[in-house]
Amino acid sequence: MDFSIVTSFVSFLIFSLTSASADQGNITAKSGDDVTLPCRSPRGEAVTLLEWSRPEMKKDGYVFLYRDESSQEDYQHPTARGRVQLRDPEMKDGNVSVILKNVNINDTGTYECRIIISNTGGRDGDLVEAKNIIQLNVIGAEKKRGHSGMVVGLSVTGVVLLLLLGIFSFIYNRKRKEAMRRNSYQPPPETGSVPLQA
């Protein structure tokens, strides 16, 4: 089988999978990043209630709650408090996305955006509910720090070992040269023992 065909097929497969996951509301972020969790309400409709929640944390509070024309920080989950804000505080064009700041591994999970709007096109008092579900996956920078720390540690250890090897090599060669000089000394031949011919 031709290698270029295999490469093209694998590239197409990876592109298809990543495109499909983006369409399904999957977001991948690095630990420490600020992440926008996207959500939209119909344009021109007044948002009566906006809830951003995580099903596993719902009983302990919301990720973000907007009610009575203001955010309700008292109802936020302790892990979200001070870390979540509306991307557009005026919610122009129905943008009710939130920014989750300084994400970490514990932020990985399912986020649900629930919007209740006043339906101005229908009867007075009609409310319409919309939902959006996002899956956030946070990959840990802690692992990268651990690896880079290990690389730095190994680099320092390598430099120290090379330095020690150089010092021992220098001392060994110096002593070997001195020993060779001592062992290689031979006195000059005597010239007085040869008789002269006349």
Accessible surface in RSA format (square Angstrom, percent):
REM  Atomic radii and reference values for relative SASA: ProtOr
REM  Chains: A
REM  Algorithm: Lee & Richards
REM  Probe-radius: 1.40
REM  Slices: 20
REM RES _ NUM      All-atoms   Total-Side   Main-Chain    Non-polar    All polar
REM                ABS   REL    ABS   REL    ABS   REL    ABS   REL    ABS   REL
RES MET A   1   203.00 105.1 115.55  76.5  87.44 208.2 112.59  95.7  90.41 119.8
RES ASP A   2    80.97  56.7  66.53  66.2  14.44  34.1  27.80  65.4  53.17  53.0
RES PHE A   3   161.91  81.0 156.76  97.1   5.15  13.4 158.98  96.4   2.93   8.4
RES SER A   4    65.09  55.0  59.44  79.3   5.65  13.0  50.06 106.6  15.03  21.1
RES ILE A   5   102.59  58.4  99.39  74.0   3.20   7.7 101.96  73.4   0.63   1.7
RES VAL A   6    56.68  37.3  54.57  49.4   2.12   5.1  56.68  49.3   0.00   0.0
RES THR A   7    64.50  45.9  59.93  60.8   4.57  10.9  61.74  82.9   2.77   4.2
RES SER A   8    72.01  60.8  61.79  82.5  10.22  23.6  37.73  80.3  34.28  48.0
RES PHE A   9   122.87  61.5 117.31  72.7   5.55  14.5 122.48  74.3   0.38   1.1
RES VAL A  10    68.48  45.1  68.48  62.0   0.00   0.0  68.48  59.5   0.00   0.0
RES SER A  11    63.83  53.9  55.58  74.2   8.25  19.0  36.40  77.5  27.43  38.4
RES PHE A  12   132.21  66.1 126.43  78.3   5.78  15.0 131.58  79.8   0.63   1.8
RES LEU A  13    79.87  44.5  79.87  57.1   0.00   0.0  79.87  56.1   0.00   0.0
RES ILE A  14    99.11  56.4  98.63  73.5   0.48   1.2  99.11  71.4   0.00   0.0
RES PHE A  15   135.88  68.0 132.51  82.1   3.37   8.8 135.67  82.3   0.21   0.6
RES SER A  16    38.54  32.6  30.66  40.9   7.88  18.2  29.91  63.7   8.63  12.1
RES LEU A  17   113.91  63.4 109.49  78.3   4.43  11.1 109.79  77.1   4.13  11.1
RES THR A  18    77.73  55.3  72.61  73.6   5.13  12.2  64.09  86.1  13.64  20.6
RES SER A  19    41.32  34.9  33.97  45.3   7.35  16.9  33.17  70.6   8.15  11.4
RES ALA A  20    43.55  40.0  38.20  59.0   5.34  12.2  43.32  61.0   0.23   0.6
RES SER A  21    40.17  33.9  38.49  51.4   1.68   3.9  24.21  51.6  15.96  22.4
RES ALA A  22    67.31  61.9  48.26  74.5  19.05  43.3  50.25  70.8  17.06  45.2
RES ASP A  23   126.72  88.8  90.11  89.7  36.62  86.6  31.83  74.9  94.89  94.6
RES GLN A  24   129.81  72.6 101.99  74.5  27.82  66.2  42.14  89.7  87.67  66.5
RES GLY A  25    15.89  19.6   0.00   N/A  15.89  19.6  15.36  42.1   0.53   1.2
RES ASN A  26    59.03  40.7  45.01  43.5  14.02  33.8  15.58  37.5  43.44  42.0
RES ILE A  27    40.45  23.0  36.18  27.0   4.27  10.3  39.83  28.7   0.63   1.7
RES THR A  28    90.50  64.4  61.19  62.0  29.31  69.9  37.89  50.9  52.62  79.5
RES ALA A  29    11.29  10.4   4.89   7.5   6.40  14.6  11.29  15.9   0.00   0.0
RES LYS A  30   108.21  52.8 107.90  66.2   0.31   0.7  55.12  49.6  53.08  56.5
RES SER A  31    15.58  13.2   6.13   8.2   9.45  21.8   0.26   0.5  15.32  21.5
RES GLY A  32    42.94  53.0   0.00   N/A  42.94  53.0  21.14  58.0  21.79  48.8
RES ASP A  33    61.72  43.2  56.51  56.2   5.21  12.3  14.70  34.6  47.02  46.9
RES ASP A  34    94.05  65.9  64.73  64.4  29.32  69.3  19.77  46.5  74.29  74.1
RES VAL A  35     9.16   6.0   6.05   5.5   3.11   7.5   9.16   8.0   0.00   0.0
RES THR A  36    45.16  32.1  33.68  34.1  11.47  27.3  23.22  31.2  21.94  33.2
RES LEU A  37     0.05   0.0   0.05   0.0   0.00   0.0   0.05   0.0   0.00   0.0
RES PRO A  38    59.90  43.7  59.90  54.6   0.00   0.0  59.90  49.5   0.00   0.0
RES CYS A  39     4.71   3.6   0.80   0.9   3.91   9.2   3.68   9.3   1.03   1.1
RES ARG A  40   150.16  63.0 128.72  65.6  21.43  51.0  61.24  83.7  88.92  53.9
RES SER A  41     6.88   5.8   0.78   1.0   6.10  14.0   1.60   3.4   5.28   7.4
RES PRO A  42    64.61  47.1  52.07  47.5  12.53  45.6  63.58  52.5   1.02   6.4
RES ARG A  43   177.82  74.7 157.63  80.4  20.19  48.1  54.61  74.6 123.20  74.7
RES GLY A  44    79.73  98.3   0.00   N/A  79.73  98.3  44.60 122.4  35.13  78.7
RES GLU A  45    46.22  26.5  32.59  24.7  13.63  32.5   3.42   6.6  42.80  34.9
RES ALA A  46    62.52  57.5  50.19  77.5  12.33  28.1  60.30  84.9   2.22   5.9
RES VAL A  47    22.80  15.0   5.81   5.3  16.99  40.9   5.81   5.0  16.99  46.1
RES THR A  48    59.08  42.0  48.94  49.6  10.14  24.2  53.09  71.3   5.99   9.1
RES LEU A  49    25.19  14.0  25.19  18.0   0.00   0.0  25.19  17.7   0.00   0.0
RES LEU A  50     0.00   0.0   0.00   0.0   0.00   0.0   0.00   0.0   0.00   0.0
RES GLU A  51    13.05   7.5  12.98   9.8   0.07   0.2   0.26   0.5  12.79  10.4
RES TRP A  52     0.00   0.0   0.00   0.0   0.00   0.0   0.00   0.0   0.00   0.0
RES SER A  53     2.98   2.5   2.98   4.0   0.00   0.0   0.00   0.0   2.98   4.2
RES ARG A  54    18.56   7.8  18.35   9.4   0.21   0.5   0.91   1.2  17.64  10.7
RES PRO A  55    77.16  56.2  54.75  49.9  22.41  81.5  58.20  48.0  18.97 117.9
RES GLU A  56   101.76  58.4  68.70  52.0  33.06  78.7  65.63 126.9  36.13  29.5
RES MET A  57    22.57  11.7  22.36  14.8   0.20   0.5  15.10  12.8   7.46   9.9
RES LYS A  58    92.20  45.0  81.14  49.8  11.06  26.3  51.77  46.6  40.42  43.1
RES LYS A  59   184.08  89.8 139.44  85.6  44.64 106.3  94.71  85.3  89.37  95.2
RES ASP A  60    83.73  58.6  59.88  59.6  23.84  56.4  19.04  44.8  64.69  64.5
RES GLY A  61    12.83  15.8   0.00   N/A  12.83  15.8  11.64  31.9   1.19   2.7
RES TYR A  62    49.76  23.2  49.76  28.3   0.00   0.0  16.37  12.3  33.39  41.2
RES VAL A  63     2.47   1.6   2.40   2.2   0.06   0.1   2.40   2.1   0.06   0.2
RES PHE A  64     9.00   4.5   9.00   5.6   0.00   0.0   9.00   5.5   0.00   0.0
RES LEU A  65     4.05   2.3   3.24   2.3   0.81   2.0   3.24   2.3   0.81   2.2
RES TYR A  66    25.17  11.8  25.17  14.3   0.00   0.0   7.98   6.0  17.19  21.2
RES ARG A  67    88.30  37.1  88.30  45.0   0.00   0.0  27.52  37.6  60.79  36.8
RES ASP A  68   116.09  81.3  88.43  88.0  27.66  65.4  35.72  84.1  80.37  80.2
RES GLU A  69   151.91  87.2 129.00  97.6  22.91  54.6  41.84  80.9 110.07  89.9
RES SER A  70    52.79  44.6  48.16  64.3   4.63  10.7  39.16  83.4  13.63  19.1
RES SER A  71    50.32  42.5  30.95  41.3  19.37  44.6   8.51  18.1  41.82  58.6
RES GLN A  72    38.92  21.8  34.55  25.3   4.37  10.4   4.23   9.0  34.70  26.3
RES GLU A  73   103.81  59.6  99.53  75.3   4.28  10.2  24.52  47.4  79.29  64.7
RES ASP A  74   132.00  92.5 107.08 106.6  24.92  58.9  27.88  65.6 104.12 103.8
RES TYR A  75   108.68  50.7 102.59  58.4   6.09  15.8  67.05  50.4  41.63  51.3
RES GLN A  76     6.19   3.5   3.37   2.5   2.82   6.7   1.25   2.7   4.94   3.7
RES HIS A  77    21.14  11.6  21.14  14.7   0.00   0.0  12.69  13.1   8.45   9.8
RES PRO A  78    88.48  64.5  71.32  65.0  17.16  62.4  72.31  59.7  16.17 100.5
RES THR A  79    74.96  53.3  64.09  65.0  10.87  25.9  67.26  90.3   7.70  11.6
RES ALA A  80     3.90   3.6   3.52   5.4   0.38   0.9   3.90   5.5   0.00   0.0
RES ARG A  81   118.85  49.9 102.50  52.3  16.35  38.9  50.19  68.6  68.66  41.6
RES GLY A  82    68.00  83.9   0.00   N/A  68.00  83.9  40.76 111.9  27.24  61.0
RES ARG A  83    45.36  19.0  45.08  23.0   0.28   0.7  38.89  53.1   6.47   3.9
RES VAL A  84    16.25  10.7   0.02   0.0  16.22  39.1   0.27   0.2  15.98  43.3
RES GLN A  85    79.07  44.2  77.60  56.7   1.47   3.5  25.12  53.5  53.95  40.9
RES LEU A  86    16.55   9.2  10.63   7.6   5.92  14.9  10.63   7.5   5.92  15.9
RES ARG A  87   130.12  54.6 108.65  55.4  21.47  51.1  12.53  17.1 117.59  71.3
RES ASP A  88    30.01  21.0  28.44  28.3   1.58   3.7  13.47  31.7  16.54  16.5
RES PRO A  89   103.64  75.5  87.30  79.6  16.34  59.4  87.38  72.1  16.26 101.1
RES GLU A  90   126.30  72.5  98.35  74.4  27.95  66.6  44.20  85.5  82.09  67.0
RES MET A  91    27.91  14.5  16.97  11.2  10.93  26.0  16.97  14.4  10.93  14.5
RES LYS A  92   124.09  60.5 114.89  70.5   9.21  21.9  68.78  61.9  55.31  58.9
RES ASP A  93    86.27  60.4  72.33  72.0  13.94  33.0   9.51  22.4  76.76  76.6
RES GLY A  94     6.14   7.6   0.00   N/A   6.14   7.6   3.92  10.8   2.22   5.0
RES ASN A  95    21.90  15.1  21.90  21.2   0.00   0.0   2.46   5.9  19.44  18.8
RES VAL A  96     0.00   0.0   0.00   0.0   0.00   0.0   0.00   0.0   0.00   0.0
RES SER A  97     7.20   6.1   7.20   9.6   0.00   0.0   0.00   0.0   7.20  10.1
RES VAL A  98     0.05   0.0   0.05   0.0   0.00   0.0   0.05   0.0   0.00   0.0
RES ILE A  99    33.60  19.1  33.60  25.0   0.00   0.0  33.60  24.2   0.00   0.0
RES LEU A 100     3.01   1.7   3.01   2.2   0.00   0.0   3.01   2.1   0.00   0.0
RES LYS A 101    76.68  37.4  76.68  47.0   0.00   0.0  36.35  32.7  40.33  43.0
RES ASN A 102    93.35  64.4  92.12  89.0   1.23   3.0  20.31  48.9  73.05  70.6
RES VAL A 103     0.91   0.6   0.00   0.0   0.91   2.2   0.00   0.0   0.91   2.5
RES ASN A 104    52.92  36.5  52.92  51.1   0.00   0.0  20.41  49.1  32.51  31.4
RES ILE A 105    80.89  46.0  77.52  57.8   3.36   8.1  77.52  55.8   3.36   9.1
RES ASN A 106   123.62  85.2 106.90 103.3  16.71  40.2  30.40  73.2  93.22  90.1
RES ASP A 107     8.90   6.2   8.90   8.9   0.00   0.0   0.00   0.0   8.90   8.9
RES THR A 108    48.54  34.5  38.64  39.2   9.90  23.6  37.55  50.4  10.98  16.6
RES GLY A 109    11.71  14.4   0.00   N/A  11.71  14.4  11.71  32.1   0.00   0.0
RES THR A 110    41.08  29.2  39.91  40.5   1.17   2.8  18.79  25.2  22.29  33.7
RES TYR A 111     2.88   1.3   2.88   1.6   0.00   0.0   1.00   0.7   1.88   2.3
RES GLU A 112    24.49  14.1  24.36  18.4   0.13   0.3   1.53   3.0  22.95  18.7
RES CYS A 113     0.00   0.0   0.00   0.0   0.00   0.0   0.00   0.0   0.00   0.0
RES ARG A 114    54.60  22.9  54.60  27.8   0.00   0.0   7.35  10.0  47.25  28.6
RES ILE A 115     1.67   1.0   1.61   1.2   0.06   0.1   1.61   1.2   0.06   0.2
RES ILE A 116    25.30  14.4  25.30  18.8   0.00   0.0  25.30  18.2   0.00   0.0
RES ILE A 117     5.81   3.3   5.81   4.3   0.00   0.0   5.81   4.2   0.00   0.0
RES SER A 118    38.65  32.7  38.65  51.6   0.00   0.0  20.21  43.0  18.44  25.8
RES ASN A 119    48.92  33.7  43.29  41.8   5.62  13.5   1.59   3.8  47.33  45.7
RES THR A 120   104.01  74.0  70.38  71.4  33.63  80.1  63.08  84.7  40.93  61.9
RES GLY A 121    75.17  92.7   0.00   N/A  75.17  92.7  40.65 111.6  34.52  77.3
RES GLY A 122    38.63  47.6   0.00   N/A  38.63  47.6  22.77  62.5  15.86  35.5
RES ARG A 123   188.02  78.9 178.75  91.1   9.27  22.1  82.89 113.3 105.13  63.7
RES ASP A 124   151.67 106.2 120.99 120.4  30.68  72.5  43.58 102.6 108.09 107.8
RES GLY A 125    73.44  90.6   0.00   N/A  73.44  90.6  41.46 113.8  31.98  71.6
RES ASP A 126    40.06  28.1  34.62  34.5   5.44  12.9  12.10  28.5  27.96  27.9
RES LEU A 127   109.10  60.8  77.13  55.2  31.96  80.4  77.36  54.3  31.73  85.4
RES VAL A 128    59.01  38.8  55.56  50.3   3.45   8.3  58.89  51.2   0.12   0.3
RES GLU A 129    88.73  50.9  60.42  45.7  28.31  67.4  24.94  48.2  63.79  52.1
RES ALA A 130    35.00  32.2  28.13  43.4   6.86  15.6  34.97  49.2   0.02   0.1
RES LYS A 131   121.98  59.5  86.31  53.0  35.67  84.9  40.42  36.4  81.56  86.9
RES ASN A 132    52.58  36.3  48.44  46.8   4.14  10.0  15.48  37.2  37.10  35.9
RES ILE A 133    98.50  56.1  86.99  64.8  11.51  27.7  86.99  62.6  11.51  31.2
RES ILE A 134     3.92   2.2   3.90   2.9   0.03   0.1   3.92   2.8   0.00   0.0
RES GLN A 135    69.77  39.0  68.31  49.9   1.46   3.5  34.49  73.4  35.28  26.8
RES LEU A 136     0.00   0.0   0.00   0.0   0.00   0.0   0.00   0.0   0.00   0.0
RES ASN A 137    66.87  46.1  66.87  64.6   0.00   0.0  16.38  39.4  50.50  48.8
RES VAL A 138     5.97   3.9   0.00   0.0   5.97  14.4   0.00   0.0   5.97  16.2
RES ILE A 139    79.31  45.1  75.50  56.3   3.80   9.2  78.79  56.7   0.52   1.4
RES GLY A 140    10.01  12.3   0.00   N/A  10.01  12.3   0.96   2.6   9.05  20.3
RES ALA A 141    20.49  18.8  18.84  29.1   1.65   3.8  20.46  28.8   0.03   0.1
RES GLU A 142    84.55  48.5  77.00  58.3   7.56  18.0  56.01 108.3  28.54  23.3
RES LYS A 143   149.59  73.0 140.08  85.9   9.51  22.6  91.41  82.3  58.18  62.0
RES LYS A 144   111.18  54.2 106.86  65.6   4.32  10.3  88.73  79.9  22.45  23.9
RES ARG A 145   155.77  65.4 148.21  75.5   7.56  18.0  67.11  91.7  88.65  53.7
RES GLY A 146    46.53  57.4   0.00   N/A  46.53  57.4  39.49 108.4   7.04  15.8
RES HIS A 147   114.51  62.6 113.43  78.8   1.08   2.8  81.07  83.6  33.44  38.9
RES SER A 148    60.36  51.0  56.35  75.2   4.01   9.2  43.68  93.0  16.69  23.4
RES GLY A 149    42.92  52.9   0.00   N/A  42.92  52.9  33.88  93.0   9.03  20.2
RES MET A 150   112.48  58.2 101.74  67.3  10.73  25.6  71.20  60.5  41.27  54.7
RES VAL A 151    86.86  57.2  85.84  77.7   1.02   2.5  86.61  75.3   0.25   0.7
RES VAL A 152    91.39  60.1  90.02  81.5   1.37   3.3  91.39  79.4   0.00   0.0
RES GLY A 153    34.47  42.5   0.00   N/A  34.47  42.5  33.49  91.9   0.98   2.2
RES LEU A 154   115.32  64.2 107.14  76.6   8.18  20.6 107.53  75.5   7.79  21.0
RES SER A 155    61.70  52.1  49.09  65.5  12.61  29.0  38.92  82.9  22.78  31.9
RES VAL A 156    88.16  58.0  86.08  77.9   2.08   5.0  88.13  76.6   0.03   0.1
RES THR A 157    71.58  50.9  68.23  69.2   3.35   8.0  47.01  63.1  24.57  37.1
RES GLY A 158    27.99  34.5   0.00   N/A  27.99  34.5  27.52  75.5   0.47   1.1
RES VAL A 159    98.64  64.9  96.79  87.6   1.84   4.4  97.41  84.6   1.23   3.3
RES VAL A 160    72.60  47.8  72.48  65.6   0.12   0.3  72.60  63.1   0.00   0.0
RES LEU A 161   108.22  60.3 104.74  74.9   3.48   8.7 105.03  73.8   3.19   8.6
RES LEU A 162   124.76  69.5 116.51  83.4   8.25  20.7 117.08  82.2   7.68  20.7
RES LEU A 163   114.41  63.7 108.12  77.4   6.28  15.8 113.59  79.8   0.82   2.2
RES LEU A 164    79.33  44.2  79.33  56.8   0.00   0.0  79.33  55.7   0.00   0.0
RES LEU A 165   116.10  64.7 113.10  80.9   3.00   7.5 115.42  81.1   0.68   1.8
RES GLY A 166    40.08  49.4   0.00   N/A  40.08  49.4  34.06  93.5   6.03  13.5
RES ILE A 167    84.19  47.9  80.48  60.0   3.71   8.9  83.39  60.1   0.80   2.2
RES PHE A 168   131.15  65.6 128.18  79.4   2.97   7.7 128.64  78.0   2.51   7.2
RES SER A 169    52.60  44.4  45.03  60.1   7.57  17.4  25.35  54.0  27.25  38.2
RES PHE A 170   129.74  64.9 123.95  76.8   5.79  15.1 128.76  78.1   0.98   2.8
RES ILE A 171    77.42  44.1  76.71  57.1   0.72   1.7  77.42  55.7   0.01   0.0
RES TYR A 172   141.81  66.2 137.09  78.0   4.72  12.3 104.04  78.2  37.77  46.6
RES ASN A 173    59.56  41.1  59.19  57.2   0.37   0.9  15.28  36.8  44.28  42.8
RES ARG A 174   147.11  61.8 142.38  72.6   4.73  11.3  34.65  47.4 112.46  68.2
RES LYS A 175   138.79  67.7 134.44  82.5   4.34  10.3  79.24  71.3  59.54  63.4
RES ARG A 176   120.33  50.5 114.20  58.2   6.13  14.6  38.44  52.5  81.89  49.6
RES LYS A 177   129.67  63.3 127.27  78.1   2.41   5.7  71.23  64.1  58.45  62.3
RES GLU A 178    68.66  39.4  66.79  50.5   1.87   4.4  16.67  32.2  51.99  42.4
RES ALA A 179    37.12  34.1  36.53  56.4   0.59   1.3  37.12  52.3   0.00   0.0
RES MET A 180   112.18  58.1 108.45  71.8   3.73   8.9 103.43  87.9   8.75  11.6
RES ARG A 181   165.50  69.5 155.62  79.3   9.88  23.5  72.60  99.2  92.90  56.3
RES ARG A 182   172.96  72.6 148.42  75.7  24.54  58.4  74.06 101.2  98.90  59.9
RES ASN A 183   129.02  89.0  97.64  94.4  31.38  75.6  30.47  73.3  98.55  95.3
RES SER A 184    78.76  66.6  54.16  72.3  24.61  56.7  46.06  98.1  32.70  45.8
RES TYR A 185   163.99  76.6 141.38  80.4  22.61  58.8 114.78  86.3  49.22  60.7
RES GLN A 186   147.23  82.3 128.19  93.7  19.04  45.3  33.28  70.8 113.95  86.4
RES PRO A 187   101.57  74.0  87.13  79.4  14.44  52.5  87.13  71.9  14.44  89.8
RES PRO A 188   106.29  77.5  89.36  81.5  16.93  61.6  95.34  78.7  10.95  68.1
RES PRO A 189   121.79  88.8 100.97  92.0  20.82  75.7 112.20  92.6   9.59  59.6
RES GLU A 190   149.94  86.1 126.27  95.5  23.67  56.4  50.84  98.3  99.10  80.9
RES THR A 191   122.10  86.8 102.64 104.1  19.47  46.4  74.73 100.4  47.38  71.6
RES GLY A 192    77.76  95.9   0.00   N/A  77.76  95.9  45.27 124.2  32.48  72.8
RES SER A 193    91.30  77.2  57.89  77.3  33.41  77.0  51.08 108.8  40.23  56.4
RES VAL A 194   108.02  71.1  94.12  85.2  13.91  33.5  96.06  83.5  11.96  32.4
RES PRO A 195   114.29  83.3  94.24  85.9  20.05  72.9 104.38  86.2   9.91  61.6
RES LEU A 196   175.82  97.9 146.96 105.1  28.85  72.5 148.21 104.1  27.60  74.3
RES GLN A 197   181.03 101.2 144.38 105.5  36.65  87.3  52.65 112.1 128.38  97.4
RES ALA A 198   153.87 141.5  70.88 109.4  82.99 188.8 103.42 145.6  50.46 133.7
END  Absolute sums over single chains surface
CHAIN  1 A    14557.1      12085.6       2471.5       8944.0       5613.1
END  Absolute sums over all chains
TOTAL         14557.1      12085.6       2471.5       8944.0       5613.1
